[in-house]
């Protein structure tokens, strides 16, 4: 790690210690400190979680904006921007900060800059997987945009070149791509693929899961339909299994041997399958993030996905791995988080990290599932999915991850953070878990 980033990281961990000390007088429950790599270890999302969420992000030294291009210069004062947002943007579209929000005008690498020139270590963003405005990614997009941007019904090299590179990272038999624009679109299409292949409709999900903002996805997202004020009831075709949280879940590692936890949690999915069978039904799909994000960065017990996938397939369903947030090497140990579990899904959905901020996503599946979808006779067409600009950008992101060794960088930086934060947990009993 470079010296500047190491200093910033130490400041962030020191800030967590300050928050932890304050939290002792605020909460009776223990805290969970979790982090997930963003710029593959160059930027981190650091959270202290309990009954309230406290986001840690510290402003660093000030830099001037003298070299900014005109497009990046603030057009309104911060106060005017807040007023205009309130007037023209829907009230349900929330900012990260309820009070005194930061106005960001530019970013580079792991740093973001406000309109006053203050530099921040980005501890919140979950999109810029290889760093904000990576020059190779920017160049790939701008060069292609200057030549051609059209839909994928025209024959073009970019879509097949990117698809081939992406499939090289996948285990067999995952080898067929569908190009879309967002994680929500990817998960919606994954459900369509599953229903076409199995001819079933019942979906098994994990509690606290979030899979997207489309109606079809809010309906399978307990994080949304169980939220206070929700007007979306859980559909009868959705079945919720307990989230395999070994710290605060139904089965925890302080009450059960670690070797038992995957059996206990996978048995809950088997119970749902058995209940469906008694009603004369079969599951359509089991969908879960390979590491649950909105539910609290839940690290699945060893062997859990293997056992669940086996049970679902034996009952006639397919298995969907939502890698929209945790994919593309962010785990550090593997390029895809399902690989850490030694499992291979039937469908993989990929989103945020593959475009580094550009709206591009992918669904990857097996030839058999793709053939089932194609045999329905309904053509699948997506106006912007797979356009030459998006594919150029996504291909550049893959190249940067490989060339700069960012998965390994993520692993090293992640291990460093785990070591430092676990040491902090030894000093403060209120920290119950680090993940």
Backbone torsions as a table, in degrees:
resi	resn	phi	psi	omega
1	UNK	NA	140.3	-179.9
2	UNK	-71.8	159.9	-172.9
3	UNK	-61.7	-41.9	-178.0
4	UNK	-64.1	-46.9	-178.7
5	UNK	-64.3	-39.4	178.5
6	UNK	-59.2	-39.9	179.1
7	UNK	-66.0	-42.5	179.6
8	UNK	-63.5	-41.8	-178.9
9	UNK	-64.6	-41.8	177.9
10	UNK	-62.6	-40.5	177.1
11	UNK	-61.5	-39.7	179.9
12	UNK	-64.9	-43.5	179.5
13	UNK	-66.4	-38.6	175.8
14	UNK	-61.6	-39.7	178.1
15	UNK	-63.5	-40.1	177.2
16	UNK	-60.2	-39.5	178.4
17	UNK	-63.3	-39.5	177.8
18	UNK	-63.3	-44.8	179.7
19	UNK	-63.6	-40.5	179.4
20	UNK	-60.9	-43.1	179.5
21	UNK	-62.4	-43.1	177.7
22	UNK	-64.7	-39.2	-175.4
23	UNK	-66.1	-23.0	178.6
24	UNK	-55.2	-37.5	-179.3
25	UNK	-87.6	-4.7	-175.7
26	UNK	-103.1	-29.9	-170.6
27	UNK	-130.6	147.7	174.9
28	UNK	-93.7	-25.0	179.4
29	UNK	-82.0	151.8	175.5
30	UNK	-71.2	155.1	-179.4
31	UNK	-92.7	156.0	169.1
32	UNK	-116.1	125.4	174.4
33	UNK	-102.8	119.1	177.4
34	UNK	-132.0	155.9	178.6
35	UNK	-144.9	151.4	172.9
36	UNK	-135.6	137.5	-177.1
37	UNK	-68.5	140.6	175.5
38	UNK	-108.1	-74.2	-177.7
39	UNK	-79.4	49.7	-177.4
40	UNK	45.1	50.4	177.8
41	UNK	98.8	-8.8	179.3
42	UNK	-90.3	-19.8	175.9
43	UNK	-139.1	146.1	-173.8
44	UNK	-131.3	145.8	171.7
45	UNK	-100.6	111.6	-176.3
46	UNK	-111.2	126.5	-178.3
47	UNK	-133.5	143.4	169.7
48	UNK	-113.3	117.3	-170.1
49	UNK	-117.7	137.1	170.2
50	UNK	-154.2	-128.0	176.1
51	UNK	-72.1	-21.1	175.0
52	UNK	-126.6	157.0	175.1
53	UNK	-99.8	134.0	176.4
54	UNK	-121.1	114.5	-179.9
55	UNK	-92.6	128.3	-177.4
56	UNK	-98.6	119.0	176.4
57	UNK	-153.3	113.1	-173.3
58	UNK	-106.5	129.0	176.0
59	UNK	-70.3	137.2	179.8
60	UNK	-107.9	-155.3	-172.9
61	UNK	-63.7	158.4	-176.7
62	UNK	-89.2	139.7	174.8
63	UNK	-124.2	148.2	-178.7
64	UNK	-82.9	159.6	-179.3
65	UNK	-104.4	23.9	-173.7
66	UNK	-60.2	-31.1	-175.7
67	UNK	-95.3	9.8	-177.5
68	UNK	-72.4	138.5	171.7
69	UNK	-68.9	160.3	-175.0
70	UNK	-57.0	-37.1	-176.2
71	UNK	-63.8	-24.9	-177.7
72	UNK	-93.4	-6.4	-179.2
73	UNK	-77.6	137.0	-179.3
74	UNK	-58.2	132.6	179.5
75	UNK	-93.0	-20.4	-178.8
76	UNK	-133.9	157.1	171.1
77	UNK	-66.9	161.2	178.9
78	UNK	-58.4	-42.1	-179.3
79	UNK	-63.2	-42.0	179.6
80	UNK	-67.5	-37.6	178.4
81	UNK	-62.6	-40.8	177.5
82	UNK	-61.8	-43.2	-179.8
83	UNK	-65.7	-42.9	-179.9
84	UNK	-66.2	-38.7	177.8
85	UNK	-63.3	-43.1	179.1
86	UNK	-61.6	-33.5	-176.9
87	UNK	-80.0	-39.8	-168.9
88	UNK	-109.6	-14.4	-176.6
89	UNK	-109.0	139.3	-177.6
90	UNK	-54.7	139.0	-176.3
91	UNK	-66.3	-18.4	178.2
92	UNK	-80.3	-8.4	176.9
93	UNK	-86.9	100.1	-171.2
94	UNK	-92.8	152.1	172.1
95	UNK	-89.1	165.6	177.1
96	UNK	-64.1	-34.8	-173.7
97	UNK	-117.5	124.8	-178.5
98	UNK	-71.8	-34.2	-179.5
99	UNK	-120.7	137.6	178.0
100	UNK	48.6	60.6	-178.4
101	UNK	-63.6	149.4	177.0
102	UNK	-79.1	133.1	176.4
103	UNK	-99.6	110.5	-176.5
104	UNK	-95.5	132.0	-179.4
105	UNK	-115.3	-19.2	176.8
106	UNK	-161.4	166.3	179.1
107	UNK	-153.6	154.7	177.3
108	UNK	-155.6	128.4	-179.9
109	UNK	62.4	-125.8	180.0
110	UNK	-95.2	6.8	-174.1
111	UNK	-114.6	147.2	174.7
112	UNK	-124.4	153.6	-174.2
113	UNK	-129.9	134.9	177.8
114	UNK	-90.7	-178.4	-173.9
115	UNK	-69.8	-14.1	177.3
116	UNK	-93.5	-3.5	-179.9
117	UNK	92.6	4.9	177.9
118	UNK	-71.6	136.1	-179.9
119	UNK	-98.5	134.6	-179.3
120	UNK	-121.9	140.7	166.9
121	UNK	-77.5	121.4	-174.3
122	UNK	-74.4	102.9	-179.2
123	UNK	-106.1	12.4	-174.5
124	UNK	-123.9	-41.8	-170.8
125	UNK	-60.2	141.0	178.8
126	UNK	-122.5	25.5	-174.9
127	UNK	-117.5	-45.0	-172.3
128	UNK	-75.8	81.7	-169.5
129	UNK	-72.1	-25.4	177.5
130	UNK	-117.0	17.1	178.2
131	UNK	104.5	141.1	178.3
132	UNK	-56.8	133.8	172.4
133	UNK	53.5	42.5	177.5
134	UNK	-56.7	127.5	-172.6
135	UNK	-57.6	-36.2	-179.5
136	UNK	-69.0	-37.4	179.6
137	UNK	-71.0	-43.2	178.0
138	UNK	-60.3	-44.7	-178.5
139	UNK	-64.7	-42.5	-179.7
140	UNK	-59.5	-43.3	-179.7
141	UNK	-69.5	-45.9	-176.7
142	UNK	-69.7	-38.0	178.2
143	UNK	-62.4	-44.7	-178.9
144	UNK	-70.5	-36.7	179.7
145	UNK	-63.3	-29.1	179.7
146	UNK	-76.3	-12.5	-177.0
147	UNK	-107.7	-50.3	-175.3
148	UNK	-165.6	134.2	168.9
149	UNK	-140.6	109.8	-177.6
150	UNK	-149.2	-178.9	-176.5
151	UNK	-83.1	168.5	-170.6
152	UNK	-84.8	11.6	174.0
153	UNK	-79.4	-12.3	171.7
154	UNK	-91.5	140.3	178.9
155	UNK	-66.7	128.7	-179.3
156	UNK	-152.8	146.7	-176.1
157	UNK	-71.3	-31.5	-170.6
158	UNK	-58.9	-41.7	-175.5
159	UNK	-66.6	-40.4	-178.4
160	UNK	-77.6	-33.2	177.7
161	UNK	-65.7	-45.2	177.3
162	UNK	-64.6	-45.1	-179.0
163	UNK	-59.1	-42.9	-179.9
164	UNK	-62.8	-42.1	179.1
165	UNK	-65.8	-38.8	178.9
166	UNK	-66.1	-43.5	-178.8
167	UNK	-64.9	-27.9	176.5
168	UNK	-60.9	-22.3	180.0
169	UNK	-89.8	-7.3	-173.5
170	UNK	-98.8	148.4	172.3
171	UNK	-77.7	153.6	173.8
172	UNK	-67.7	144.3	8.8
173	UNK	-100.1	22.2	179.4
174	UNK	-71.2	109.4	-170.3
175	UNK	-151.6	6.7	-178.8
176	UNK	-123.8	131.7	-175.5
177	UNK	-111.2	145.4	166.1
178	UNK	-124.0	125.4	-176.9
179	UNK	-93.4	129.7	178.8
180	UNK	-134.7	-167.3	-171.0
181	UNK	-115.6	-16.9	-176.4
182	UNK	-152.6	164.3	176.5
183	UNK	-61.4	-36.9	178.6
184	UNK	-63.4	-45.2	177.0
185	UNK	-61.4	-39.4	-179.2
186	UNK	-63.3	-45.8	-178.8
187	UNK	-69.3	-35.1	176.3
188	UNK	-63.0	-44.3	178.4
189	UNK	-65.9	-36.5	178.0
190	UNK	-59.3	-40.2	177.3
191	UNK	-64.5	-40.1	178.4
192	UNK	-63.9	-42.2	177.8
193	UNK	-61.1	-44.8	-178.0
194	UNK	-62.6	-42.3	-178.6
195	UNK	-69.5	-37.4	178.0
196	UNK	-65.5	-36.6	-176.1
197	UNK	-79.1	-40.7	-174.6
198	UNK	-94.2	-21.7	-174.1
199	UNK	64.3	17.1	177.2
200	UNK	-110.0	171.3	-176.7
201	UNK	-129.6	-15.6	-174.8
202	UNK	-78.2	132.5	-175.8
203	UNK	-115.9	133.4	175.6
204	UNK	-103.0	127.1	-178.9
205	UNK	-129.0	168.2	175.7
206	UNK	-96.1	146.3	175.6
207	UNK	-59.5	146.1	-179.5
208	UNK	71.8	4.3	-176.9
209	UNK	-70.7	148.7	172.4
210	UNK	-132.9	124.5	-177.3
211	UNK	-123.1	4.1	175.8
212	UNK	143.2	175.6	-171.4
213	UNK	-103.7	-4.1	175.7
214	UNK	-70.3	157.3	-179.1
215	UNK	-55.6	-42.5	-179.1
216	UNK	-62.0	-25.7	-175.8
217	UNK	-96.8	-33.8	171.7
218	UNK	-59.3	-34.8	-179.3
219	UNK	-68.1	-20.6	177.7
220	UNK	-111.5	17.3	-177.2
221	UNK	-118.6	95.0	177.7
222	UNK	-56.0	-29.2	177.2
223	UNK	-56.9	-29.8	-179.5
224	UNK	-96.5	-54.2	-171.5
225	UNK	-75.4	-15.1	174.4
226	UNK	-97.2	2.3	-178.5
227	UNK	-73.2	150.0	176.5
228	UNK	-56.0	132.8	178.7
229	UNK	84.5	0.8	-179.5
230	UNK	-66.5	138.6	175.4
231	UNK	-110.4	17.7	178.8
232	UNK	-110.1	108.3	178.1
233	UNK	-75.1	154.3	175.8
234	UNK	-68.7	124.3	178.0
235	UNK	-68.2	156.5	-179.7
236	UNK	-65.3	-24.5	-177.5
237	UNK	-81.7	-3.1	-179.6
238	UNK	-101.2	130.4	-177.8
239	UNK	-125.7	127.3	-171.5
240	UNK	-102.4	122.4	173.5
241	UNK	-98.0	149.8	178.7
242	UNK	-61.2	138.4	176.4
243	UNK	-66.7	131.3	-176.5
244	UNK	-76.1	64.6	179.0
245	UNK	-90.0	109.3	-174.4
246	UNK	-83.1	-0.4	178.0
247	UNK	-99.4	-52.2	-178.2
248	UNK	-120.9	10.6	-175.3
249	UNK	-82.3	-172.9	-179.1
250	UNK	-58.5	-38.1	176.7
251	UNK	-120.8	118.9	-175.6
252	UNK	-116.7	160.0	-175.5
253	UNK	-77.3	-2.8	173.0
254	UNK	-92.8	-5.5	178.7
255	UNK	-120.3	-12.5	-178.3
256	UNK	-137.9	151.6	174.7
257	UNK	-66.0	143.4	-178.6
258	UNK	-58.0	-32.5	-179.6
259	UNK	-67.9	-17.5	-178.6
260	UNK	-90.8	-19.8	-166.7
261	UNK	-64.9	-41.0	179.7
262	UNK	-66.3	-35.9	177.2
263	UNK	-66.1	-43.1	-178.0
264	UNK	-64.6	-45.9	-177.8
265	UNK	-74.1	-37.8	178.3
266	UNK	-68.7	-28.5	177.6
267	UNK	-63.7	-28.4	177.4
268	UNK	-65.6	-36.6	176.4
269	UNK	-69.7	-41.0	177.5
270	UNK	-60.3	-39.0	177.4
271	UNK	-60.5	-40.3	177.7
272	UNK	-64.0	-43.4	178.9
273	UNK	-61.7	-41.6	178.9
274	UNK	-64.7	-39.2	177.7
275	UNK	-63.6	-40.6	177.0
276	UNK	-62.1	-42.1	-178.9
277	UNK	-62.2	-38.1	178.8
278	UNK	-66.1	-21.1	177.1
279	UNK	-96.4	7.1	179.9
280	UNK	77.0	23.6	-177.9
281	UNK	-117.9	162.2	173.8
282	UNK	-125.6	152.5	177.5
283	UNK	-71.3	144.8	170.4
284	UNK	-81.9	-51.4	-175.2
285	UNK	-157.6	152.8	166.0
286	UNK	-109.7	123.1	179.5
287	UNK	-122.4	132.3	178.0
288	UNK	-158.7	147.1	168.4
289	UNK	-66.3	142.0	179.7
290	UNK	-68.0	-20.2	167.0
291	UNK	-145.0	110.5	-171.5
292	UNK	-64.9	130.5	-173.9
293	UNK	-95.4	-68.3	-177.0
294	UNK	-60.0	-26.9	179.8
295	UNK	-76.2	-2.8	175.9
296	UNK	119.8	28.4	-178.8
297	UNK	53.6	57.5	-176.8
298	UNK	-80.2	120.2	176.2
299	UNK	-91.4	118.3	-174.1
300	UNK	-68.5	144.5	176.2
301	UNK	-63.8	147.1	-177.5
302	UNK	-53.8	131.2	175.6
303	UNK	86.3	-3.7	-175.3
304	UNK	-62.3	-52.0	-176.4
305	UNK	-64.2	-38.7	177.8
306	UNK	-56.3	-46.5	-177.4
307	UNK	-69.3	-41.3	179.1
308	UNK	-66.6	-47.5	179.9
309	UNK	-57.6	-42.2	-179.7
310	UNK	-62.3	-43.0	-178.6
311	UNK	-67.8	-41.7	-178.7
312	UNK	-65.5	-44.7	179.9
313	UNK	-65.6	-38.7	178.9
314	UNK	-62.3	-26.7	-179.2
315	UNK	-92.0	0.3	176.7
316	UNK	100.7	6.9	-179.7
317	UNK	-99.2	175.7	174.5
318	UNK	-118.4	164.3	-175.1
319	UNK	-117.4	126.6	-178.2
320	UNK	-111.9	123.2	175.5
321	UNK	-99.7	114.0	176.8
322	UNK	-85.7	104.3	-179.7
323	UNK	-109.2	22.7	-176.2
324	UNK	-59.0	-38.6	179.8
325	UNK	-102.0	-34.6	-169.4
326	UNK	-99.1	0.7	-176.0
327	UNK	-84.8	-175.9	176.1
328	UNK	66.0	39.0	172.9
329	UNK	85.0	1.7	-177.1
330	UNK	-63.9	-25.1	178.2
331	UNK	-66.2	-30.0	-178.3
332	UNK	90.4	-40.3	-177.4
333	UNK	-83.4	-27.0	-178.4
334	UNK	-151.3	159.0	-179.7
335	UNK	-70.2	-35.0	177.0
336	UNK	-119.8	133.4	-172.8
337	UNK	-66.2	-26.0	177.5
338	UNK	-65.2	-25.0	179.8
339	UNK	-67.2	-28.9	177.7
340	UNK	-62.1	-29.9	178.7
341	UNK	-85.3	-3.5	-177.5
342	UNK	69.1	25.9	-176.5
343	UNK	-114.3	153.2	175.3
344	UNK	-126.7	115.3	-180.0
345	UNK	-78.8	173.9	175.3
346	UNK	-91.2	-25.8	-178.9
347	UNK	-141.0	136.0	176.9
348	UNK	-123.1	133.5	174.9
349	UNK	-110.9	134.6	-174.1
350	UNK	-127.9	136.7	-177.0
351	UNK	-140.4	-110.2	-168.0
352	UNK	-38.5	-57.7	-170.8
353	UNK	-67.5	-22.4	-173.7
354	UNK	-73.2	-19.5	-179.4
355	UNK	-109.5	-5.6	179.1
356	UNK	53.6	34.3	-179.8
357	UNK	112.2	-19.9	175.6
358	UNK	-83.6	141.2	-177.9
359	UNK	-74.2	89.0	175.8
360	UNK	-142.2	137.3	179.1
361	UNK	-145.0	166.1	-175.5
362	UNK	-143.5	144.9	166.4
363	UNK	-111.5	127.3	177.8
364	UNK	-116.3	134.4	-178.0
365	UNK	-145.8	-174.3	-179.4
366	UNK	-90.0	159.5	176.3
367	UNK	-58.3	-35.3	-178.3
368	UNK	-65.5	-45.4	179.6
369	UNK	-66.6	-41.9	179.0
370	UNK	-62.2	-39.1	178.9
371	UNK	-65.7	-39.7	177.8
372	UNK	-61.2	-41.6	179.7
373	UNK	-66.0	-42.2	179.9
374	UNK	-67.3	-31.2	-176.2
375	UNK	-72.9	-9.2	177.1
376	UNK	-68.5	-19.6	-179.3
377	UNK	88.8	-8.7	179.5
378	UNK	-89.6	119.4	178.8
379	UNK	-68.8	140.7	173.6
380	UNK	-103.0	120.7	177.8
381	UNK	-134.4	135.2	179.4
382	UNK	-129.1	117.0	-172.2
383	UNK	-52.9	-47.0	-175.1
384	UNK	-104.4	-18.5	-179.4
385	UNK	-61.6	125.7	178.3
386	UNK	80.2	14.5	177.3
387	UNK	-66.4	157.0	-174.0
388	UNK	-57.9	-35.7	-179.4
389	UNK	-67.9	-47.8	-179.7
390	UNK	-61.6	-41.3	-179.5
391	UNK	-69.0	-35.5	176.5
392	UNK	-63.4	-42.4	180.0
393	UNK	-66.3	-48.1	-178.6
394	UNK	-62.9	-39.2	177.5
395	UNK	-63.9	-39.7	178.2
396	UNK	-64.0	-38.1	177.8
397	UNK	-61.6	-46.3	177.6
398	UNK	-58.6	-43.8	-179.8
399	UNK	-61.0	-42.9	-179.1
400	UNK	-64.5	-44.5	179.9
401	UNK	-56.6	-45.3	-177.6
402	UNK	-72.4	-49.2	-173.9
403	UNK	-65.1	-38.6	-177.7
404	UNK	-91.6	3.3	177.7
405	UNK	59.4	42.2	-171.3
406	UNK	-74.5	-27.0	175.7
407	UNK	-63.9	-43.4	177.9
408	UNK	-66.9	-38.2	177.1
409	UNK	-61.3	-39.3	177.5
410	UNK	-62.7	-42.9	-179.4
411	UNK	-63.3	-45.4	-177.9
412	UNK	-65.1	-48.0	-179.9
413	UNK	-65.8	-38.7	177.3
414	UNK	-61.6	-43.6	178.3
415	UNK	-63.4	-37.8	177.6
416	UNK	-61.9	-46.7	-179.6
417	UNK	-63.7	-42.9	179.1
418	UNK	-58.9	-43.6	-180.0
419	UNK	-62.0	-47.0	-177.8
420	UNK	-67.2	-42.2	-177.9
421	UNK	-73.2	-32.9	175.2
422	UNK	-67.5	-34.6	174.9
423	UNK	-64.3	-38.1	176.9
424	UNK	-63.7	-38.4	179.6
425	UNK	-64.3	-30.5	177.7
426	UNK	-68.7	-26.5	-179.3
427	UNK	-85.8	-25.4	-174.5
428	UNK	-127.2	109.1	-176.1
429	UNK	-64.1	-21.3	-178.1
430	UNK	-69.8	-19.8	174.4
431	UNK	-79.6	111.4	-176.2
432	UNK	-90.5	-29.0	-175.7
433	UNK	-154.6	147.6	174.5
434	UNK	-125.7	128.3	-179.7
435	UNK	-145.7	NA	NA
